[in-house]
Every structure is written in C-alpha cells, then in structure tokens.
C-alpha cells in the first residue's frame, strides 16, 4: 500500500452512499461532499439510516434528514460553497442541476431550505425539480428581417465623436485613480452575484446618464438603475409592449435602402463609409484647440470570439464579419463566416466533465449585431450564462453579475449608444476612468453550467465550456481615445 492510498481511505458509510450517486462527473468533489455529510449525520441518532432508506427506496415516504444551517446558509466542500440541498440533490438525483431556483420542497418536508429554520433538510427526495419556464418560439419572416437589417446598416445610428482634452490641458485633479485605489471602494465580490432572466428584470423608464466621481463603485458611474434590479423593456420582458424579440418586426417595418445598381444578397452589409457617420460639429468646437475630436469607426469584424475549456484556450479566435453569428456544438467543416462550430475543436487535456458539457451545447447561442446593439439568443436546450458589464450597467446590477438566460430567450448584452455616452463623460475624469471601460468591451459566456455565488464554480475559468467575446468597435475607439490622452498622471516606477 502506497502513501497516497493510505491517506485517501474512504469509510464504508461514504462508499455505501456513493453507490447511489448519479452521473460520472466530479468524483472527488462528490466524495468529499458525502464525507462531510456523514460526519454531520453521525452526530444524530438514526439520521444515517433514514438517508440510506430514502436513497434505496425513492418511491417510499421518508423522514427529513437535517444538518445545521450555517450563517450564510451555504456549505463549503473542498474550497467551494453551495447551498446544501442543492449539493446533495445534485449528487443523488440531478447531476445537471444548476441552482436552488430549480428546486421546490415537497409538502411533507418539515425543514425545507426556504423556511430558514436552524436546521435544513438535505433529503433529495423531499424536493422536486421545477421545470424552467417555457417561452413561445421566436417567429419572424426572414425576408422582413433582412430588409430591416439592410435599413439599419444603410442608415446607421450616428455616434457623436468624443472630445478629448489635449495632454497639456488635462486636469490631473479630476483623476478617479484615488477612488479605484481606496479599499473602501473595492467592492467587487469574491464570487459574482447571480440573476435569472427574465425573472430578475423589471420594467422602469430609462433615465439619463450623469457621470460623477461620487458615483458608487459597485455599479458603473451614473448607471441608469444603480442599486436596483430594474430596467427598460427587453425582448421577452414580462409585460413588455415591445416585440418579444428584436426580430419580431412591427407591422410596418422601416423602409430599406436598396441601391438600384446593387442586387440584394444575404451577405453581410458592405463596410460603410465612416466619413458619412461623423456629424457636423459646431464651428466653436471645430475651432477649439484644447480638445481633439475622436470619432467612432465601424471595423471590418465587429467582434472576435475565443473558446475556452476551464482555463485553457482551445483553437483560434473566430472573427465575426457577419451581423448574425451562430456559436454551436456541432462539426460543420466548411469555412462558414456565419458559424463558429465548437465541436470541431480538439483538446488533448479534455476530461469527462468537459466532454459531457460539450454534448449538451447543441444549437448554442445566436449573436446579433443590430443597429449598434448586440443581442444573445439561447438556442441550446440548456441555459447559457452571460457576464456583460454593459448590460449590468444598464440594469443597475453589480458589474460582475452573471445572468442566466434560459433556452428560447434573447437578451441585449451591449449598447453602443450607452457606451458612447459613458466614454464621452469619462474623458473628463482621467485616463484611469477611460481605461476602466475596456472591461465593458469583453463579454464572457458559459454553456450549460454557470458560475458565481449560487454555484460551486466561483469563476468562469471553472466552467467546462465558455467563450469570450471581444467587441472590436468599442475597443478600437477606446484605443484612439487613450492614445490621444497620453499616459496616466499618476505614474508608477519599479520601486513604487
């Protein structure tokens, strides 16, 4: 017997309980979770026997099997925290269980998690799984949709140029660096908050976007709904008077611009002349020497998409030139510019959890870039999980919040117009405030499995399959503005 096997002894009680474990994922983690439970139940007479009876005879009535509730209601297993009833329902009944929102206690349960008593029942057969809400499928006429896209691309939303103070005129006292360095303002949680779409989104009229140094740091400065889980209307938003999808057009769509000499095709729009987008500035602005105008330009590829498995990048970045892009789990070998097939990508370090997750990606996600807005539509049978700081800013959520999007739902995850207003206002607050906006230009999205406070995966790099979307237009605009601003007015050195 070697040293490793000597110290990895599994008790007979744990082995018996593991015999009812469902699925083949995360064996070590499940073993530690069961071992921690056995240690708690041994202190209660008859608890172990009752749990074994419930697991061996799932159709028969059983009593509550309880453990003490912790201060925050969660249980830590091998450096991961989760809700106890979710952990053990995942071990013994539903390996693909995502969160406590999918569980409902049976009437016979005397200590359900939701009752917030000093003890909580972890009997997996005292809970039932609640199906995710079913939404009507998105229906639209593709030809009408195409005309709408053409009209938007021919008459794009004009983003005003950013007026950047010249280096010599820049006021370092306006820098927001002290706010970023102040520990009192470092409020990003160790684990992101979690919300579910559309339940966590309520309607509220959109407000203006004042920007000031006194804004709270747990949301973007001046976010329209800071501190509240509220929003303007979204596709699929309950009670919305807007179309339930960006692709359910009004009865009379806007007229499309169709040059007579150019035949209409279903290819992506031709690169637009960015000189036409620059609005005519007032004469007094054009004559000013203390500011430099930096205009937005639409890039050839509106975004790039990088695929990861855990913390390993897999394959090359996908460059999106089409305004409609599919990211799915299939294996189309053709070089389709509208489709990023993750099933084609190989990884020698892939484990069984990743393999199983990849099989459930299915139709994946549909990304649309429409009129300066980016939408994500979940086509997979499983949910997707999105971390978009721009979306969180708009709805007043914490910047790192992760939103669960169920199958069949679409969510606006970026708005160029709001980003432009933030950028225009942030230049008056220093290099650091502008540089902070680079985080807003990257969107992270995981398939099937989520991460955050409600999951035992604390970071996106702990999820089996995820993508990172880099928005080229906003990033290039930021680059030009930062280049014009020069360097921070609080330089660092090798000894600082």
N, C-alpha and C positions, 0 to 999 in steps of 0.2 A: 504494500500500500504506500503510495507516494504522499508527499506533504500536502499537495493540493486536495486530494480526495479525503485526507484525514480531517481537514478543516472545512470541507464542504458537505459535511454529513447532513442528511435530510431526515428529520424524525419520521417515524411511521405514521403519525397522525397527519402530518403535512402530505406525505405520499398518498394516503388514502383520499384526502380532499382534492389533491391534484388529479386524481383519477376521473373526476367529473369536470375537469376544465374543458372549455370549449375553444376550438381553434388551435393553431400551432404557432401563434405569434408570441414573442417576448417571453420565452420560457422562464428565464432567470427572474425577470421582474414579477411574473405571476407567482413564482415560488416564494419570493421574498414577501409578497403581499399576503399569501396564505400563511406563511410562517409567523408574520406579525399578528395576524388574526388569531392563530392558535394560541399564542402566548397570552392574548387578552381573554380568550374564551375559557382557558384552563382555570381562570380565577373564579368562574361562575359555574356552579354545580349544574350539570345536565345540559349546558349550552352546546358543547361539542356534539353530544348525542343528538340533540334536536336539529343541529345543522346537517349532520350526516343523514338523518331521517328525511329532511326536506329535499336534499340533493338526490337521494336514492329513490324517493317516491314523489316525483314532482306533481303528480295528479292528486295527491292526498293532502288534506288540511295539515298545516304545521303551525307551530307557535313562533313568536318573534324571537330572533337571535340578535341580541343587542350588544353594543360596545359603548363606552362613554363618549359623549360628544366633546370634541376639542374646542378650544376657544374660538377659532375661526371656522369651525365646522368641517375642516379638511383633515385628511390623514396623509402623513408622509411615508412613502415607501421608496427606499433607495434614492434619496435626493429628489423625488418627485412628489408633488402634492396633488391630491384629488379628493373628491367627495367620497366617503366610504361606501355608500350604497351603489354609487356608480362603478367604483373599482370592482366590487365583488359581483355585481350584475354582469360586468364585462368579462370577468374571469369564468363565471359558471353558466352564463346564458347567452349574452350577445357580445362577441368579440369586437364587432364594429360599432358598438355604442359610442356616441360622440359626447353627450353631455347629459346633465340631470333634467334638461328640458324634455328629453325623450322618455322620461320615466314618470309613472304615476302610481302612488301607493294604492293597494287594494283596501277595501273597507275593513277587512279582518285585521289589518296591521294596526297595532296599538302604539307603536313608536316610529311612525314614518318620519323620514328626514325633514319633511316640510313642517312638522308640528313643533320643531325646535325645543324638544324636551331634553333633559340632561343625558338621556340615552337615545341612541339611534339604531333602528333595526337594519341589519345588513342581509337578512334572509332574501336571496334573489327571487324567491317565489312569492314574496309579498309585494312585488312590484310588477306592473305590466308596462309594456313598451307602447308609447303613443306614437302613432304614425305622423310623419311630417305633413303639414297641410298640403292639399292637392290644389294646384293652380291650373286655370284654363290654359291650354297651349297657346302660344303666341301665333296669331294668324295675320298674314298680310299678303297683299298682292305684290309679287316681286317686281313687276314692271313699274307699279306706282312707287315702290320703294326706290327703284333705280332712278326714276325721274327726280325723286326727292333728293337723293344723294347728289345727282348732277346739278340740281339747282343750288344746293348748298356749296358745292365745290366751285361753281361758277361765280357765285356772289358770296364769298366767304365773310365770316364775321371779322370785322376790322379790329385789330388790337392796337391801341394807341402806343406810340413809342415811349420808352422810358427815358426821362430826362435825368441824366446822371451828373451830379456836381463834379466839376473838374478837381483834380487832386489838390491843387493849391488852395481851393476854396472849401475843401471838406472840413467840417467841424468835428473833431475827434470827441468832443463832449457829448455828441449825440450817439456815440457808440453804445451798443447794447451788450458789449462784452462783459461788463461787471454783472449784469443780470444772469448771463449764462454761467459765470464762474461762481456765483453765490450759491452755496449749498442749499439755502432755503428754497431756491427755485429749481433745484434738480429733482423734479417730482416724477420723472418717468419711472413707472413701477418696474420691479424686477421681472414681473410677468405682465404681458399686455392684458387689458380688460377684454371681455368677450361680449358681443351682442349678436342678436339673430335678426336677419331681415325677413319679413317686414315688421315683425312684432315690435322691435325697439325704435322704429321710426314713426314719429307722429307729425302731423301737419302743423306748420306755423309759417306765417308770412315771412318772406325773406327781408332781412334788414340790410342797412348799409355796412360798409367795411371800414370803420375808423381804425387807425393804426396808431398805437402809442406805447411808450416804454412801460407804462403802468399796467399793461395787459397781463393777465395771469399766465404763467408759463406752462400750465397744464393743458392749454389749448393754444392754437395759433393766435397771435395778437389780433384782437378785433374780430374773432370768428363770429359769424352771424348769430349762432345759437350757443355761445360758450357756456359750458357748465350744465347744459340741458340736453337730453336726448330728443331733440326736436329738429324739424327740417321743413323744407319746402316740399312740394309734391314730387314724388319719384315714380318711375314706372312700377306698376304693381302696388303702389302705395294704397292702403285701405282708404276708401272714400275719396280717392283722387278723382278730380274732374278731368284730368289729362288722360290721353290714351294710356292704356295699361302697359304699353311698350313703346319705345321710340320708333318702332316700325309699324305701329298701327296708325296709319295716316289719318288726318282729318278728312271729312267728306270732300272738301275741295283743296287738294294739295297746292302748294305754291307753284307757279309756272316754272318750268325748267328751261334753262338757257341751252339751246341746241343750235350751234352754228350750222348753216345750211351746207357749207362746204365740207363738214366733217361728219362722216357716218357715225351713228351712235353705236358704241360697243359696250360690252360688260366688263371691259378692262377698268383698271383704276384710273381716276382722272389724271390728265396731264399735269406736270408741275406748273403751278401758277406763277404768273409774273409778280414777284413780290414788290416790285416798284409800284404796282397799282394799289397795293394794300396800305401804303404809307399815307395817312391823312394829311391834308394841308394844315400845317401848323400856323398859328397866328404869327404876324410879322414880328411882334415883340419877342416871341420865343425864338424865331429864326435868327434874330439879331443879337440874342444874348450870347455872351462869351463865357459865362460862368457855368454853363451846362452843356452836356453833349447828348444829342438825341440818339438812342439805340432802338432800332425798330425790330419787330419780330419777323422772322422769315420761316416759311414752311419748308422743312427739309425733304429730301427725296424719300427717305424712310422715316415714317412718323414715330416708329419705336423699334427697339430690338428686344428679343425675348431669350432669356438664358434659362436652361433647365438644370435643376439640382436634385440629387438624391442624398438626403441627410445633408452633410456639409461638403459634398463632393460635386463639383460642376461636371456635367455629362454632355459631351457633344459641343458643337459650335453654336454661336449665337444665331438666332433667326432674325433676319432683317425684314421688317414689315413695310412693304410699299403699297399694298392694297389697303383700302379703308375698312375692309372686313377680313378678319383673320380667325381661323379655327385652330385651336390647340387641343389635340385629342390623343388618345392612347393607341391609335391604330398604326398601320405599317405601309402606307402608300409610298412606294419608292420613287414616284415621279417628282420632279423638282417643282412642286406646286407653290407658287408665291403666296397663295391664299391660305396655306395649311402647314402647320408645324406638327408632324407626326412623332410623338414621343416614343411610340412602340418600336421605331426603327433604331433607337439609340441603345448601345450596349455598354455595360459596365461590369468589369470582372469582380468588383467588390460588392455586387448586389446581393442582399440577403433575402430570406423568405418573406420578411415583412414588406420589403420594397416590391418584390415580385407580386405579392398578393395585392398590394395597393395599385400597382400598375394595371393589373387586370380589371380593376374597378374604375379606372379613369374614364373608359368608354368614349363617349362623344365629347367629353371635356368641357371647354369653355369657348364661347364665341366673343371675340373682342371687336367692337365697332368704334371707329373714329368718325364722328358725325358732327359737323358744324362746330368744331373746336371742343367737343366733349367726347370723352371715352366711356363706353358702356361695356360691362361684362355680363354676359348671359350664360347661366349654368345649363348646359345641355346634358351633363352627366346625370346618371341616376343617383349618384351620391352628391352631397353638398360640396361646394368649394368655399375656401376661407380666404378673405381678402384683407390686407393691411394697406390702406391708402390714406396718407396723411391729408391729401386734398379733400377727400370725401369726409374724413373725420372732422376736418376744419369746418366744412360746410354745415355739418350737423351738430357741432358743438361737443363732439366726443373727444376723449383724450387722444392725442396724436398717434399713439401706438395701438389703439383699439383694433381688434381683429373682428371682422364681420362675417358671419356665416350666411352664405347665400344658398338656399335650397334649390333643388332641381326645378327648372322651369321659370326661374325668376331672373330678372335683369336689374342691374344697379349701375347708376352713374358713378364712376370711380375717379374721374378727373374733369375739371372745367377750366379751359384756357382763360376765360374771361376773369374768373375769380383769381387765378394765378397772376394774371397781368396786373390786377388792382393791388394785390399783395406786393408784387415786385416793385411797382411804381412808388408805393408808400414806404417800402423798406429801405430804399436807397438813402433816405434821409436819416436813417438810424445806424448807418455804418456798414462796413464790409462784412462783419460777422452776421448781422441780421440778414443780409442778402445771401451769404453763403449757407445759412441755415435752411434756406428754401431748396437747396439741392436735394434734401431728404424727401421733399414733396414730389420730386420728379421720378422717384423709383417706387414701384408698386410690387408688393410681394403677394403671392397667391399659392395656396397649397390645395392639393386634390385629396378628397376622401377624408383625410384626417386633419384636425385642427390643432391649434396651439394657443397657449395663453393660460390665464388663471383657472379656467374651468377644465383644463386638460392636464394630463401628466407630462405633456410636452411643453416646456416653458418657452422655447424659441423655435422659429421657423426651421432652423437647421436640424431640429429633432424630428421634423416631419419626413416621411419616406419620400414623397414626390412633391416638388414645388417649383414654381417659376418666378423669375424676377423680370419685371417689365421696366425698361428704361425709355422715358419719353424724350425723344431727340429734340423736338422743337423747343420746349421749355428749358432743357439742359443747355442747348446752344445759345439761347437768349441769355440765360444766366451767365454763361461763359463770357459773352461780349460785355455784359454789364460789369462783371467782376474785373475783366481786363481793363475796362475804362476807369474803374475805381482805383486801380493800382493794388496796393497791399494793405493789410490791416494796420491801424495806427497804434496797435499795442504789440510791437514785435517781440518775438521770443529769441533766446540765444541758447547756446549749448549748456549754459550753467543756470538758466532761469528755471 
